[in-house]
Every structure is written in C-alpha cells, then in structure tokens.
Amino acid sequence: MLFDTNMGAAVRCTNCGKMIMKEISLFQLSRSGVYEIKCDCGRTIMTVRSSNCKSFRIHIPCIVCEKDHLYMFDSRQALTQKVKILSCPASQMDIAFVGNKIMVQEMAQKHEKDLQELIEVLEI
C-alpha cells in the first residue's frame, strides 16, 4: 500500500494578503526539522517544526488579530484527516488549511471565492 507523505498547506500572507498554497514533504521535514513557507513578497507566513515527524508544531502570524498562533497535532492527524482547519482563537476565523493537498487546494479556493463574494456584498 502506498502512503502519501506529502501534505498541503494554505495560508494568507499578513503583508500582502495573498493566499499561498504549498506542499510539505514529511521526508524533507524529517531531515531538517523545520519547514518555512514564504510568500512571494518575502514574508514568512508559516513555520512547521517537527523533531521526530510524529508530532508537528505550526506557527502562523495571524492576518486577523495580528498575533502569532501555535497549533500542535500528530502525524496521524496530519495524514489521515482530510483537512485540518486552523482558526484564530480570538476571532474564530479560518486562517490556514493543512492536510490532503488536493482538499486543501479546494478549501482554499472556496475560501477565496467566499471572501470575494463577501467583499462584493459589503461593497468594499
């Protein structure tokens, strides 16, 4: 049985507002212990750390409340759950998606569409 050891991540940049989607290789993470996702503008928007690839710590600067948030989960959750939605604890707004790369991409695209519709309704 083949097991996909890559997970997808999508997070919005706190500097320019762009939604960035990346694929994280657990093999690469196991070698270095840390994986940073940077926006095209240069800002680090997510840092994933793991010392043993059994548990993960994800650090995200929040675009909503402007504080840093830390999320922790184990590899079983990361690889078996379809998508893990990471929300701002202060506002409960979704700020990132992690998990199955195809589903993360779909979730991020839906989030973008919903946000655009909200902007149009509010006439921002």
NORRA-V216751 format. One record per residue. RES is the residue in one letter. SS is DSSP state (A for helix, B for strand, O for the rest). D_CENTER is the distance of its C-alpha to the mean C-alpha in Angstrom with 2 decimals. Layout:
res={RES;RES}
ss={SS;SS}
d_center={D_CENTER;D_CENTER}
//
This chain:
res={M;L;F;D;T;N;M;G;A;A;V;R;C;T;N;C;G;K;M;I;M;K;E;I;S;L;F;Q;L;S;R;S;G;V;Y;E;I;K;C;D;C;G;R;T;I;M;T;V;R;S;S;N;C;K;S;F;R;I;H;I;P;C;I;V;C;E;K;D;H;L;Y;M;F;D;S;R;Q;A;L;T;Q;K;V;K;I;L;S;C;P;A;S;Q;M;D;I;A;F;V;G;N;K;I;M;V;Q;E;M;A;Q;K;H;E;K;D;L;Q;E;L;I;E;V;L;E;I}
ss={O;O;O;O;O;B;B;B;B;B;B;B;O;O;O;O;O;O;B;B;B;B;B;B;B;A;A;A;A;A;A;A;O;B;B;B;B;B;O;O;O;O;O;B;B;B;B;B;B;O;O;O;O;O;B;B;B;B;B;B;B;O;O;O;O;O;O;B;B;B;B;B;B;B;A;A;A;A;A;A;O;O;B;B;B;B;B;O;O;O;O;O;O;B;B;B;B;B;B;O;A;A;A;A;A;A;A;A;A;A;A;A;A;A;A;A;A;A;A;A;A;A;O;O}
d_center={27.09;24.23;20.90;17.74;16.12;13.24;9.84;7.49;3.92;4.07;4.58;8.32;10.68;12.93;15.80;16.25;14.02;12.84;9.76;8.56;7.73;8.40;9.89;10.11;13.68;14.57;18.00;16.98;15.05;18.23;20.41;18.90;17.18;14.48;11.97;10.96;9.01;11.51;12.20;15.53;17.14;16.63;14.45;12.03;8.77;6.91;9.29;9.39;12.98;15.25;19.02;19.89;17.01;18.03;15.69;12.42;11.61;8.30;9.42;8.07;10.96;11.15;12.39;14.40;16.39;15.99;15.71;13.45;11.74;11.62;10.35;12.37;12.93;15.09;14.91;16.74;14.14;11.39;13.90;15.98;13.95;13.13;9.82;8.58;8.02;7.21;10.09;12.12;15.07;17.55;17.00;15.19;13.27;9.89;7.50;3.95;4.22;4.76;8.41;11.20;10.50;13.09;12.07;8.44;10.43;12.96;10.94;9.48;13.13;14.59;12.68;14.03;17.40;17.65;16.95;19.57;21.99;21.70;22.46;25.41;26.73;26.62;28.06;25.92}
//
